[in-house]
Amino acid sequence: MRHHREGLLSVHLAVLIFGFTALFSKLLSLSALDITFYRSVIACLAIALYLAYRKQTYTLDGLRDYFMVATLGVLLAAHWVTYFYAMQVSSVAIGVIALYTYPVITVFLEPLFHGEKPHRSDIIISIAVLFGIYLIVPDFSLDNTTALGIAFGVFSALMIALRNIMQRRYFSAYSASHALLYQTFVVALVLFVFHDASVSSIESDQRWLLLLLGVMFTALPHTLFAHGLLHLKAKTASLIACVQVVYATLFAAIFLSEWVSVNVIVGGVIIVSAAMYESLPKALHKQGD
């Protein structure tokens, strides 16, 4: 029971911190690509120090694992850049709500790795998600910033869904911290060629924000979440993670004065409810079929 409570506390704290992470898309005056580059560099260094403190090895078992973690890193880079960009062109709430289409995307993609077909209930839930998106963006035009935010947010969700499926299937032998170390390194390596802002050109207060983002809002919550998974089922952690939408929307309203409309709230509730449903154990799905 004590370990279960410890796991719950770790995951809840991680999700609360993740809710704050979204605010950096607005607090930092850098592009989504530059934010992701510096976030990855700082997070990679922080995790490397953490692994050194725990006296854990840095090496992987074979060439196949290095190739796989490189693929995972590219997917993570695409996810982070498009996630921050989605919030920059629209709002924090829009970006986070769009991101939480990923559990539904996952149930369609994961069977492809096993040669299976999606369940009927998954198709119905996906239709509900599309309806939720329609409520948020009735006018699907690229001139509409909300539509643009949803489009990039859903693409970000696709990237993280692919990354999670592949990590679980091909890279589960390593700890989350170990996996994140290499993935953040790959993200930084990939984006190094494309980033624009040099360290000297970034204002002092922005550097401190980047440091906070990389250590306190990337390395720390991922470590906490991984620790929580040692004592909780993955489904339980996924359900708790859905609360991130509420946290991020609330924090954006308080700190950024980004208030959401009624249609965004209704559409968001539908999407998050679908995400929570897909995070439930399959046994409960069958009871409802």
C-alpha positions in Angstrom: 0.0 0.0 0.0 2.8 2.4 0.8 4.5 1.8 -2.5 1.1 2.3 -4.3 0.7 5.7 -2.6 4.3 6.6 -3.5 3.6 5.7 -7.1 0.4 7.8 -7.1 2.2 10.8 -5.6 5.0 10.6 -8.1 2.7 10.4 -11.1 0.3 13.1 -9.9 3.3 15.4 -9.2 4.8 14.7 -12.7 1.4 15.4 -14.4 1.1 18.7 -12.4 4.6 19.7 -13.6 3.8 18.7 -17.2 0.8 21.1 -17.0 3.2 24.0 -16.3 5.5 22.9 -19.1 3.0 24.0 -21.7 3.3 27.6 -20.5 6.9 27.9 -21.8 5.5 28.0 -25.3 4.3 31.5 -24.5 6.8 32.6 -21.8 9.8 32.0 -24.1 10.2 34.4 -27.0 12.0 31.8 -29.0 10.7 29.6 -31.9 9.4 26.2 -31.1 12.5 24.7 -32.8 14.9 26.7 -30.6 12.9 26.0 -27.5 13.1 22.3 -28.2 16.8 22.4 -29.1 17.9 24.0 -25.8 15.3 22.1 -23.8 16.9 18.8 -25.1 20.5 19.9 -24.5 19.8 20.9 -20.9 17.6 17.8 -20.2 20.2 15.5 -21.6 22.9 17.0 -19.4 20.7 16.8 -16.3 19.8 13.1 -17.0 23.4 12.3 -17.6 24.3 13.7 -14.2 21.4 11.8 -12.6 22.6 8.5 -14.1 26.1 9.2 -13.0 24.9 9.9 -9.5 23.0 6.5 -9.6 26.2 4.9 -11.0 24.2 3.5 -14.0 25.9 2.7 -17.3 25.4 4.9 -20.4 26.0 2.2 -23.0 23.3 0.2 -24.9 23.5 -3.5 -25.6 23.9 -3.5 -29.4 23.9 -1.6 -32.7 20.2 -2.4 -33.2 19.4 -0.5 -29.9 21.4 2.5 -31.0 19.5 2.6 -34.3 16.2 2.2 -32.5 16.9 5.0 -30.0 17.9 7.3 -32.9 14.5 6.7 -34.5 12.8 7.3 -31.2 14.7 10.6 -30.9 13.7 11.8 -34.3 10.0 11.1 -33.4 10.4 12.9 -30.1 12.0 15.9 -31.9 9.0 16.1 -34.3 6.6 15.8 -31.3 8.1 18.5 -29.2 8.6 21.0 -32.0 5.1 20.6 -33.4 3.5 20.6 -29.9 5.1 23.9 -28.9 4.3 25.4 -32.3 0.7 24.3 -32.0 0.4 26.3 -28.8 2.3 29.3 -30.2 0.0 29.7 -33.2 -3.2 29.1 -31.2 -3.4 28.7 -27.4 -2.1 26.4 -24.7 -5.6 24.8 -24.3 -5.9 24.1 -28.0 -2.4 22.6 -28.2 -2.8 20.3 -25.1 -6.3 19.2 -26.1 -5.1 18.3 -29.6 -2.2 16.4 -28.1 -4.6 14.1 -26.1 -5.9 12.6 -29.3 -2.8 10.4 -29.0 -4.5 7.6 -26.9 -7.1 7.1 -29.7 -4.4 7.3 -32.4 -2.4 4.7 -30.5 -5.3 2.1 -30.5 -5.4 2.4 -34.3 -1.6 2.2 -34.8 -0.7 -0.4 -32.2 -2.7 -3.3 -33.9 -0.6 -2.7 -37.1 2.4 -3.9 -35.2 0.6 -7.1 -34.2 -1.3 -7.7 -37.4 -4.7 -7.0 -35.7 -7.7 -4.8 -36.5 -9.0 -2.0 -34.2 -12.1 -2.9 -32.1 -15.5 -1.6 -33.0 -15.6 0.5 -29.8 -12.3 2.2 -30.8 -13.9 3.3 -34.1 -16.8 4.8 -32.3 -14.5 6.6 -29.8 -12.5 8.0 -32.8 -15.7 9.4 -34.3 -16.4 11.1 -31.0 -12.9 12.6 -31.1 -13.5 13.9 -34.6 -16.8 15.5 -33.4 -14.9 17.1 -30.4 -12.4 18.6 -32.9 -15.2 19.8 -35.1 -16.8 21.6 -32.1 -13.5 23.4 -31.4 -12.8 24.2 -35.0 -15.9 24.4 -37.2 -14.0 26.3 -39.9 -11.1 24.1 -41.1 -9.0 26.7 -42.9 -5.2 27.2 -42.5 -6.0 30.9 -42.1 -7.7 29.9 -38.9 -5.1 29.9 -36.1 -7.3 27.5 -34.0 -7.4 25.0 -37.0 -3.7 25.4 -37.5 -3.1 24.7 -33.8 -5.3 21.6 -33.9 -3.6 20.3 -37.1 -0.1 20.6 -35.6 -1.3 19.3 -32.2 -2.8 16.2 -33.8 0.4 15.7 -35.8 2.4 16.0 -32.6 0.0 13.4 -31.1 0.8 11.0 -34.0 4.5 11.4 -33.4 4.3 10.7 -29.7 1.9 7.8 -30.3 4.4 6.2 -32.7 7.3 6.9 -30.3 5.5 5.3 -27.4 4.5 2.2 -29.3 8.0 1.6 -30.7 9.6 2.3 -27.3 7.3 -0.1 -25.5 7.8 -2.8 -28.2 11.5 -2.4 -29.1 13.2 -0.5 -26.2 11.4 -1.6 -23.0 14.5 -3.3 -21.6 15.9 0.1 -20.7 14.8 2.5 -17.9 12.8 5.6 -18.9 15.7 7.8 -17.8 18.2 5.8 -19.9 15.9 6.0 -22.9 15.3 9.7 -22.4 19.0 10.4 -22.2 19.6 9.1 -25.6 16.5 10.5 -27.1 17.1 14.1 -25.9 20.7 13.7 -27.2 19.3 12.7 -30.7 16.8 15.6 -30.5 19.6 18.1 -29.8 21.8 16.5 -32.6 19.0 16.7 -35.2 18.0 20.2 -34.4 21.5 21.6 -34.0 21.7 22.3 -37.8 18.3 24.1 -37.8 18.3 26.2 -34.6 18.7 30.0 -35.1 19.2 31.5 -31.7 22.8 31.4 -30.3 23.3 31.3 -26.5 24.8 34.8 -26.6 21.7 36.3 -28.3 19.3 34.9 -25.7 18.5 37.3 -22.9 19.4 36.4 -19.4 15.9 35.9 -18.1 15.1 33.6 -21.1 18.2 31.5 -20.3 16.9 30.9 -16.8 13.5 29.9 -18.2 15.3 27.5 -20.6 17.2 26.0 -17.6 14.0 25.6 -15.7 12.3 24.0 -18.7 15.1 21.5 -19.3 15.7 20.5 -15.6 12.6 21.1 -13.6 10.0 20.7 -16.4 11.6 17.9 -18.5 14.1 15.8 -16.7 12.4 15.9 -13.3 8.8 15.0 -14.4 9.9 12.3 -16.7 11.9 10.8 -13.9 9.0 11.1 -11.5 6.6 9.5 -14.0 9.0 6.6 -14.6 9.4 6.1 -10.8 5.6 6.1 -10.5 5.3 3.3 -13.1 7.4 1.1 -10.9 4.5 0.9 -8.4 1.4 1.5 -10.7 -0.1 -0.1 -13.7 0.6 1.8 -17.0 -3.2 2.2 -17.5 -3.5 3.9 -14.1 -0.7 6.3 -14.9 -2.3 7.0 -18.4 -5.6 7.9 -16.8 -3.9 10.3 -14.4 -2.0 11.9 -17.2 -5.2 13.0 -18.9 -5.6 15.5 -16.0 -2.7 17.4 -17.6 -5.2 19.0 -20.0 -7.1 20.5 -17.0 -3.9 21.7 -15.3 -2.5 23.3 -18.5 -5.8 25.0 -19.4 -6.2 26.3 -15.8 -2.6 27.6 -15.6 -2.8 29.3 -19.0 -6.0 31.1 -17.8 -4.3 32.2 -14.5 -0.8 33.1 -15.7 -1.4 34.0 -19.4 -5.0 35.2 -19.3 -5.9 32.7 -22.0 -9.6 31.9 -21.3 -11.3 29.3 -23.3 -14.7 29.5 -25.0 -17.6 27.1 -24.3 -17.2 25.2 -27.5 -13.5 24.5 -26.7 -14.5 23.3 -23.2 -17.2 20.9 -24.6 -14.9 19.7 -27.4 -12.1 19.3 -25.0 -14.2 17.3 -22.5 -15.2 14.9 -25.4 -11.6 14.4 -26.5 -10.2 13.9 -22.9 -13.1 11.5 -22.1 -12.2 9.5 -25.2 -8.5 9.5 -24.1 -9.5 8.3 -20.6 -11.7 5.6 -22.0 -8.9 4.3 -24.2 -6.6 4.3 -21.2 -8.9 2.0 -19.3 -8.1 -1.8 -19.0 -9.5 -3.7 -22.0 -11.5 -5.9 -19.6 -13.7 -2.8 -18.8 -14.1 -2.1 -22.5 -15.5 -5.6 -23.0 -18.0 -5.1 -20.2 -19.3 -2.1 -22.1 -19.5 -3.7 -25.6 
